[in-house]
């Protein structure tokens, strides 16, 4: 008997170690929902909110991608890498003057607002129809054009040289790896992402997200959030910005 199609959203807590496409495949297998897609890829090394759209909710993917996202990141400031994260070989960066806590706090605050950002070379952005990461694997150095991004707020959580952790709310197209690279440049040191959690996508929070293990033993009506209840919120233009956490 075919599974009835439910139009709505699945708030998935994607685990580290699998691609967003693989996570979607696993959910399709568990739910029986074939008409589905996700709104905003998470790298395999990242975890957190991956919103899956099912049935007629797939028409809202573009709207959801325009919603602000909240990330929690950890990084090292004494190294860098080709991919700007710890998935590739770490390269030590000499730092004659170790940044103070005040230096780091000021640098973090300076990222708030609209700005130009150069995406990482190791990314899925296409250059002449070819993903940049494939060109990088060939030994080529593709020219990455800067693009406009918005950081709504960014706050330092902890700093103990060379490790830093922070939280940020940002708009579409923002690469956290590039933020860390640019933060290191401001502080005259390295910058390499070591951990990333996406805590929120628009109205969907990690605290309410389903794990793959829990989802695979549940009924789809339990974890698919009805389009009729969420449609107006998801299509809101402009979408609301998540509030800055109180310290």
Residue, then its C-alpha position, 0 to 999 in steps of 0.5 A: x500500500x502506497x504511503x499517502x503524500x503529506x505536504x509539509x516540512x521535516x526539521x531534521x538534525x543532520x548528523x556529522x559524516x553524511x552529505x545532505x543528499x544522503x540524509x534526504x535519501x535516508x528520510x525518503x526511504x523511511x517516510x516513503x515520500x518521493x517528492x521531497x527536497x532540502x533547503x540549504x546544503x550542510x557539509x558532511x562535517x557539519x551537523x544541525x538543522x536541515x529542513x526537508x520539504x515534502x510534497x507541495x512544500x517543495x515549492x517553498x524551497x526558495x523562500x526557505x533559503x532566503x530565511x536567516x540561519x544561525x550557526x555555532x562554530x569552533x575554529x583554530x587561529x593558529x592554522x589554515x587549510x586549502x578547504x578552510x576547515x579541518x577536512x584537509x591538511x592543516x597548515x601552521x600559520x606563524x603568529x608573532x603576536x597572539x590576539x588578546x580577548x579584547x582583540x578577538x571580541x572587537x574583530x568578531x563584532x566588526x563582521x556585523x552588517x552587509x559586506x563582500x565575501x570571497x567564497x572558499x575555493x573548495x566549494x560547490x560554486x560553479x566556475x564555467x559550469x564546473x564546481x570549484x572544488x573539482x577544479x581545485x582537485x585538478x590543481x587549478x586555482x579558480x578565481x572566486x568572485x566576491x559576493x554580497x552577504x549579510x551577518x545580522x549578528x555575531x557573538x563570541x562564546x569563548x576564546x582560549x588561544x588558539x581555539x575560538x567559538x562563536x555564534x552568528x545569524x547570517x543571510x543566504x550564501x554566507x560561508x562560515x569558513x570564509x568568515x573564519x578566514x577573514x577573522x584570522x586576517x583581521x587578527x594577523x593569524x590563521x583561521x580554520x573551521x573545526x566544528x559547525x552546528x546549524x542551530x536554526x533555519x528561519x522558524x525551524x530550531x535544532x531543539x525541535x529537530x528529529x534525529x535520523x534514528x528517531x525518525x526511522x521508527x516513527x510515523x510520518x504524521x508525527x514528524x512532518x509539519x503540515x504546510x497549511x500551518x507553516x506556509x504563511x511563516x515560511x513565505x514571509x517577506x522579508x523573513x524575520x531575523x532571529x534575536x541576538x541571544x542575551x549574554 
